[in-house]
Amino acid sequence: MKPTITLPPYPGELEDWWWKQTVQQWPEQGEERILNLLRQEIVRQSDRFNKTRNFDPSSYGARDLSILAYGNFYSPRTFAACGYALAEAFDYRGWRAPGKGPLRILDLGCGTGASSLAMLYYLRAWGIRNPIELDAWDYSGKSLTFLRRIHREANHLWPNTRVLTERKNLRHLDDHAAKGGYDLILSSYALNECWEESEEKERSDTIIHLGNLLKDSGYMLLIEPAEGEVCRSLHGASARAVKENDRLFIQAPYFNSMACPLWQTESKYFSHEVRPCTPPQKVDQINQRLNLEIREVKFGMSILSRVRPRALPEKSGMFRIISPVRKRKGTLSLWGLGVDGIEREYEWQRRNLPKEDQKLILSLQRGDLIDCTGNSEQLVNRARLKKVEDLSPKFVPRWKESI
């Protein structure tokens, strides 16, 4: 299907910048030796994120090797995840830049700045011309130094922007005075570390506190790893936050400020995105011996705002795709979650579909927003459709391949 918005690929200048810093760190070592150092550290980081769940501040952000491994290997996917989340706020959920004056952004747990720089880069790519002021907070002073350097040395990618970094511990947000008035607040892959072993009340209080820092027109983008428990914690905290604060609304992932219906159910699915992103050449090279998944970015997301979401009628055909598209012997099918909060399977008989239409359906991605506009045979939790024209894309972001 034709994209509703296109994401430019990860800038080659950033790929080159990270590799240059790495080579300069070990000038006596050959390329293969450096690559092996990075690979070993990437395995340790992967275990830290996915197995040990060890989030001691001293375990990351203090060592050059750790920072350089993340910058070379993980930054492009963090960059992409931020781009996809921002695209939804910008393209479908109604976020708008101020009519005049600077656009103010806060990035919590920014690390070396993959998400911060993605915000600046994509806002400029999509035509936002306001001066941009970005406050970046992280506990690692070394990481913040890297962020300032990248922003300064590649400033042609995000002209007329300013980044102010502050070393802050996100576990104690209430202790930090902030001036507020932000148009966008972002946190990517950071809050889950602070929320490890926390209670839902503590998590929702964090979201409410951040909501108080937004302008009346401001939006908050919370991005987390695509792990079931982490995503359910995010959506549970978001639901409680809007219940306890009548000035805060859920914009996404669903509709009408509806809390994610999957976070308390026994559904086989949990709310997360699966989006393609073409890896830079250096990521491909590093991965040759690791064989990790590098051609997709998977993430959970909650978008909240001080603005009421658009009102859709309960019988609207709008739904978010929450599963892969499945190709069976006689059918194509996918699962979606609609305005009514019900999980529903959408199915087509392949014998009735031209090959080109089958390709269009197979190109749909988990996270796309679709309006089912055609007549369908409605069964229990199932809609049988006859043609691809029964679907109208409302938010279909797509990654633009490098030329």
C-alpha positions as CSV (number, residue, x, y, z in Angstrom):
1,M,0.0,0.0,0.0
2,K,1.1,3.5,-0.6
3,P,2.8,4.9,2.5
4,T,1.1,7.7,4.4
5,I,4.5,8.9,5.5
6,T,8.1,8.0,4.6
7,L,11.1,7.7,7.0
8,P,14.4,8.6,5.5
9,P,17.1,6.0,6.3
10,Y,19.7,6.3,9.1
11,P,22.2,8.9,8.0
12,G,25.4,7.6,6.6
13,E,27.2,10.4,8.4
14,L,26.2,9.0,11.8
15,E,27.4,5.5,10.8
16,D,30.8,7.0,9.7
17,W,31.0,9.1,12.8
18,W,30.6,6.1,15.2
19,W,33.1,4.0,13.3
20,K,35.7,6.9,13.3
21,Q,35.5,7.2,17.1
22,T,35.9,3.5,17.4
23,V,39.0,3.3,15.3
24,Q,40.5,6.3,17.1
25,Q,40.0,4.6,20.4
26,W,42.2,1.6,19.4
27,P,44.6,3.0,16.7
28,E,47.0,0.1,17.2
29,Q,44.4,-2.6,16.4
30,G,43.3,-3.9,13.0
31,E,39.7,-3.7,11.8
32,E,38.9,-7.4,12.5
33,R,40.3,-7.1,16.1
34,I,38.1,-4.0,16.7
35,L,35.1,-5.8,15.2
36,N,35.6,-8.7,17.6
37,L,35.8,-6.3,20.6
38,L,32.5,-4.8,19.6
39,R,30.9,-8.2,19.1
40,Q,31.9,-9.4,22.5
41,E,30.5,-6.3,24.1
42,I,27.3,-6.5,22.1
43,V,26.7,-10.1,23.4
44,R,27.2,-8.8,26.9
45,Q,24.7,-5.9,26.3
46,S,22.2,-8.3,24.7
47,D,22.4,-10.5,27.8
48,R,22.1,-7.5,30.1
49,F,18.9,-6.3,28.3
50,N,17.3,-9.6,27.8
51,K,18.5,-12.1,30.4
52,T,20.1,-10.6,33.6
53,R,18.1,-7.4,33.5
54,N,21.0,-5.7,35.4
55,F,20.5,-2.0,35.3
56,D,23.2,-0.8,37.7
57,P,24.3,2.6,36.3
58,S,27.9,1.5,36.5
59,S,27.2,-1.4,34.0
60,Y,26.5,0.9,31.1
61,G,27.5,4.4,30.0
62,A,30.8,4.4,32.0
63,R,33.0,2.5,29.6
64,D,34.1,3.6,26.1
65,L,33.7,0.1,24.7
66,S,30.1,-0.2,25.9
67,I,29.2,3.2,24.4
68,L,31.0,2.5,21.1
69,A,29.4,-0.9,20.8
70,Y,25.9,0.6,21.3
71,G,26.6,3.5,19.0
72,N,27.8,1.3,16.1
73,F,25.3,-1.5,16.5
74,Y,22.1,-0.5,18.4
75,S,21.8,3.2,17.6
76,P,20.3,2.7,14.1
77,R,17.4,0.7,15.4
78,T,16.8,3.0,18.3
79,F,16.8,5.9,15.8
80,A,14.3,4.0,13.6
81,A,11.9,3.2,16.6
82,C,11.9,6.8,17.6
83,G,11.2,7.8,14.0
84,Y,8.2,5.4,13.7
85,A,6.7,6.6,17.0
86,L,7.1,10.3,16.1
87,A,5.6,9.6,12.6
88,E,2.4,8.3,14.2
89,A,2.1,11.4,16.4
90,F,2.9,13.7,13.5
91,D,1.0,11.9,10.7
92,Y,-2.1,10.6,12.4
93,R,-2.5,11.5,16.1
94,G,-2.7,15.3,15.6
95,W,0.6,16.6,17.0
96,R,1.5,20.0,15.6
97,A,4.6,22.2,16.0
98,P,4.0,25.7,17.5
99,G,2.8,28.2,15.0
100,K,5.8,30.4,15.9
101,G,8.7,30.4,18.3
102,P,10.9,27.5,19.3
103,L,9.8,23.9,19.6
104,R,10.8,22.4,22.9
105,I,11.7,18.7,23.5
106,L,12.7,16.7,26.5
107,D,14.4,13.3,26.1
108,L,14.6,11.2,29.3
109,G,17.3,8.6,29.5
110,C,18.8,9.9,26.2
111,G,22.1,7.9,26.4
112,T,24.4,9.0,23.5
113,G,21.4,10.5,21.7
114,A,20.1,8.1,19.1
115,S,16.5,9.1,20.0
116,S,17.3,12.8,20.5
117,L,19.0,13.0,17.1
118,A,16.2,11.0,15.5
119,M,13.7,13.6,16.7
120,L,15.7,16.5,15.3
121,Y,16.4,14.7,12.0
122,Y,12.9,13.5,11.2
123,L,11.2,16.8,12.2
124,R,13.5,18.6,9.8
125,A,12.9,15.9,7.1
126,W,9.1,16.4,7.5
127,G,9.3,20.1,7.0
128,I,9.2,21.5,10.6
129,R,11.2,24.7,10.5
130,N,10.8,26.1,14.0
131,P,14.0,26.6,16.0
132,I,14.3,23.4,18.2
133,E,15.5,23.3,21.8
134,L,16.1,19.8,23.1
135,D,16.8,19.1,26.8
136,A,18.6,15.7,27.1
137,W,18.8,13.9,30.5
138,D,20.8,10.9,31.4
139,Y,22.8,9.5,34.4
140,S,25.9,8.9,32.3
141,G,28.0,12.1,31.9
142,K,30.2,10.2,29.3
143,S,27.2,9.4,27.2
144,L,26.1,13.0,27.3
145,T,29.5,14.1,26.1
146,F,29.2,11.9,23.1
147,L,25.7,13.3,22.4
148,R,27.0,16.9,22.4
149,R,29.9,16.0,20.1
150,I,27.7,14.2,17.5
151,H,25.1,17.1,17.5
152,R,27.9,19.7,17.0
153,E,29.9,17.8,14.4
154,A,26.9,16.7,12.2
155,N,24.9,19.9,12.7
156,H,24.1,20.1,9.0
157,L,21.6,17.2,9.6
158,W,19.6,19.2,12.0
159,P,20.1,22.9,11.3
160,N,18.9,25.6,13.8
161,T,18.7,23.2,16.8
162,R,20.2,23.4,20.3
163,V,20.9,20.6,22.7
164,L,21.3,21.2,26.4
165,T,22.4,18.1,28.4
166,E,22.0,17.5,32.1
167,R,23.2,14.6,34.2
168,K,20.1,13.3,36.1
169,N,18.9,10.0,37.6
170,L,15.5,9.1,36.2
171,R,14.8,7.0,39.3
172,H,14.2,10.2,41.2
173,L,12.4,12.4,38.7
174,D,10.4,14.2,41.3
175,D,13.6,15.5,42.8
176,H,14.5,17.4,39.6
177,A,13.0,20.8,39.0
178,A,12.0,21.2,35.4
179,K,10.7,24.3,33.8
180,G,8.1,22.4,31.7
181,G,6.3,23.8,28.7
182,Y,7.5,21.0,26.4
183,D,5.9,20.3,23.0
184,L,7.3,16.8,23.0
185,I,8.6,14.5,25.7
186,L,10.4,11.3,24.7
187,S,11.7,8.3,26.6
188,S,13.0,5.4,24.6
189,Y,14.1,2.1,26.1
190,A,14.8,3.9,29.4
191,L,11.8,3.8,31.8
192,N,11.7,0.0,32.0
193,E,15.1,0.1,33.7
194,C,13.9,2.6,36.2
195,W,10.7,0.7,36.7
196,E,12.3,-2.7,37.3
197,E,10.6,-4.2,40.4
198,S,8.5,-1.1,40.9
199,E,4.7,-0.9,41.7
200,E,2.1,0.2,39.1
201,K,1.4,3.3,41.2
202,E,5.0,4.4,41.1
203,R,5.0,3.9,37.3
204,S,1.8,5.9,36.8
205,D,3.0,8.7,39.0
206,T,6.0,9.0,36.8
207,I,3.8,9.4,33.7
208,I,1.6,12.0,35.5
209,H,4.7,13.9,36.5
210,L,5.9,14.0,32.9
211,G,2.4,15.0,31.7
212,N,2.6,18.1,34.0
213,L,5.7,19.2,32.0
214,L,3.8,19.3,28.7
215,K,2.3,22.3,27.1
216,D,-1.4,22.1,26.7
217,S,-0.8,21.0,23.1
218,G,2.1,18.7,24.0
219,Y,2.6,15.0,23.4
220,M,4.6,12.3,25.3
221,L,6.1,9.4,23.4
222,L,7.1,6.4,25.6
223,I,9.0,3.6,23.8
224,E,10.0,0.3,25.3
225,P,11.5,-3.0,24.3
226,A,9.0,-5.5,22.7
227,E,8.8,-7.8,25.7
228,G,5.4,-8.9,26.9
229,E,5.9,-8.0,30.6
230,V,7.6,-4.7,29.8
231,C,4.8,-3.6,27.4
232,R,2.1,-4.7,29.7
233,S,3.7,-2.6,32.5
234,L,3.8,0.4,30.2
235,H,0.2,0.1,29.2
236,G,-1.0,-0.6,32.7
237,A,0.8,2.5,34.0
238,S,-0.6,4.6,31.1
239,A,-4.1,3.4,31.9
240,R,-3.8,4.3,35.5
241,A,-2.2,7.7,34.8
242,V,-5.1,8.9,32.7
243,K,-7.6,7.5,35.2
244,E,-6.0,9.5,38.0
245,N,-5.4,12.7,35.9
246,D,-8.2,14.1,33.9
247,R,-5.9,16.4,31.9
248,L,-4.0,13.5,30.4
249,F,-5.2,11.3,27.5
250,I,-4.0,8.2,25.7
251,Q,-3.5,8.9,22.0
252,A,-1.9,5.6,21.0
253,P,-1.7,2.7,20.3
254,Y,-5.5,2.6,20.0
255,F,-8.4,4.9,19.8
256,N,-10.6,7.3,21.8
257,S,-8.2,7.4,24.7
258,M,-8.8,3.7,25.2
259,A,-6.3,1.9,27.4
260,C,-4.7,-1.1,25.7
261,P,-7.2,-4.0,26.1
262,L,-4.4,-6.6,25.9
263,W,-2.5,-5.7,29.0
264,Q,-4.8,-7.5,31.4
265,T,-6.1,-10.3,29.1
266,E,-4.9,-13.7,28.2
267,S,-4.5,-12.7,24.6
268,K,-1.8,-14.5,22.6
269,Y,-0.7,-11.0,21.4
270,F,0.6,-8.0,23.3
271,S,0.8,-4.5,21.9
272,H,4.0,-3.8,20.0
273,E,5.3,-2.7,16.6
274,V,7.3,-4.8,14.2
275,R,8.8,-2.5,11.5
276,P,11.5,-3.0,8.9
277,C,14.7,-1.0,9.0
278,T,17.5,-1.6,6.6
279,P,20.8,-1.8,8.7
280,P,23.8,0.3,7.8
281,Q,26.7,-1.6,6.2
282,K,28.7,-1.5,9.4
283,V,25.9,-3.1,11.4
284,D,25.8,-5.9,8.8
285,Q,29.5,-6.3,9.0
286,I,29.5,-6.5,12.9
287,N,26.6,-9.0,12.8
288,Q,28.3,-11.5,10.4
289,R,29.3,-13.7,13.4
290,L,26.5,-12.8,15.7
291,N,23.5,-13.6,13.6
292,L,21.2,-11.3,15.5
293,E,18.0,-9.8,14.1
294,I,19.0,-6.5,12.5
295,R,16.5,-6.0,9.7
296,E,13.5,-5.2,12.0
297,V,12.9,-3.0,14.9
298,K,10.4,-4.2,17.5
299,F,9.1,-1.9,20.3
300,G,6.2,-1.2,22.5
301,M,4.8,2.3,22.5
302,S,2.4,4.6,24.4
303,I,1.6,8.1,23.2
304,L,-0.1,10.4,25.7
305,S,-1.1,14.1,25.4
306,R,-2.9,17.0,27.0
307,V,-5.1,17.0,23.9
308,R,-8.2,15.0,23.6
309,P,-7.9,12.4,20.8
310,R,-10.1,12.5,17.8
311,A,-13.5,10.9,18.5
312,L,-14.3,7.8,16.4
313,P,-17.7,6.1,16.5
314,E,-17.7,2.7,18.2
315,K,-18.9,1.1,14.9
316,S,-16.0,2.6,13.0
317,G,-14.0,0.1,10.9
318,M,-10.7,1.5,12.2
319,F,-8.3,-1.1,13.6
320,R,-4.6,-1.5,14.4
321,I,-2.8,-4.6,13.1
322,I,-1.6,-6.6,16.1
323,S,-0.2,-9.7,14.4
324,P,1.9,-10.7,11.4
325,V,0.0,-11.3,8.1
326,R,-0.4,-15.0,7.7
327,K,-0.4,-16.8,4.4
328,R,-2.0,-20.2,4.5
329,K,-2.9,-22.6,1.7
330,G,-6.2,-21.0,0.9
331,T,-6.3,-17.7,2.9
332,L,-4.5,-14.6,3.9
333,S,-5.3,-13.3,7.4
334,L,-4.3,-10.9,10.1
335,W,-5.5,-9.8,13.5
336,G,-6.6,-6.3,14.4
337,L,-7.9,-4.4,17.4
338,G,-10.6,-2.0,16.7
339,V,-12.3,1.0,18.2
340,D,-14.6,-1.3,20.1
341,G,-11.6,-2.9,21.9
342,I,-12.3,-6.3,20.3
343,E,-9.6,-8.5,18.7
344,R,-10.8,-9.5,15.3
345,E,-9.4,-11.7,12.6
346,Y,-9.6,-10.3,9.0
347,E,-9.5,-13.0,6.3
348,W,-9.4,-13.2,2.5
349,Q,-9.8,-16.2,0.3
350,R,-6.7,-16.3,-1.9
351,R,-8.6,-17.8,-4.9
352,N,-10.6,-14.5,-5.1
353,L,-7.5,-12.2,-5.0
354,P,-5.3,-11.2,-7.9
355,K,-1.6,-11.7,-7.2
356,E,-0.9,-8.0,-6.9
357,D,-3.6,-7.6,-4.3
358,Q,-2.1,-10.5,-2.3
359,K,1.2,-8.7,-2.4
360,L,-0.4,-5.6,-1.0
361,I,-2.0,-7.4,1.9
362,L,1.3,-9.3,2.6
363,S,3.1,-5.9,2.7
364,L,1.0,-4.7,5.7
365,Q,2.9,-4.4,9.0
366,R,2.1,-4.9,12.6
367,G,1.2,-1.4,13.9
368,D,-0.4,-0.1,10.7
369,L,-3.7,1.7,11.2
370,I,-6.4,0.6,8.7
371,D,-10.0,1.5,8.1
372,C,-12.1,-1.5,7.0
373,T,-14.5,0.3,4.7
374,G,-15.9,-2.5,2.6
375,N,-18.7,-5.0,3.2
376,S,-17.6,-8.0,5.1
377,E,-19.1,-11.2,6.3
378,Q,-19.1,-10.7,10.1
379,L,-18.7,-13.8,12.2
380,V,-17.6,-14.1,15.9
381,N,-14.4,-12.1,16.1
382,R,-13.8,-12.6,12.4
383,A,-14.4,-10.5,9.3
384,R,-14.2,-12.2,5.9
385,L,-13.3,-9.7,3.2
386,K,-13.4,-10.0,-0.6
387,K,-10.9,-7.5,-2.0
388,V,-8.0,-5.3,-1.0
389,E,-10.1,-2.2,-1.7
390,D,-12.0,-3.1,1.5
391,L,-9.1,-1.6,3.4
392,S,-8.2,2.1,3.5
393,P,-4.8,2.9,5.0
394,K,-4.8,5.7,7.6
395,F,-1.3,5.3,9.0
396,V,1.1,3.3,7.0
397,P,4.7,4.5,7.6
398,R,7.4,3.0,5.5
399,W,11.2,3.0,5.6
400,K,12.8,4.6,2.6
401,E,15.6,2.5,1.3
402,S,19.0,4.0,0.7
403,I,19.8,4.6,-2.9
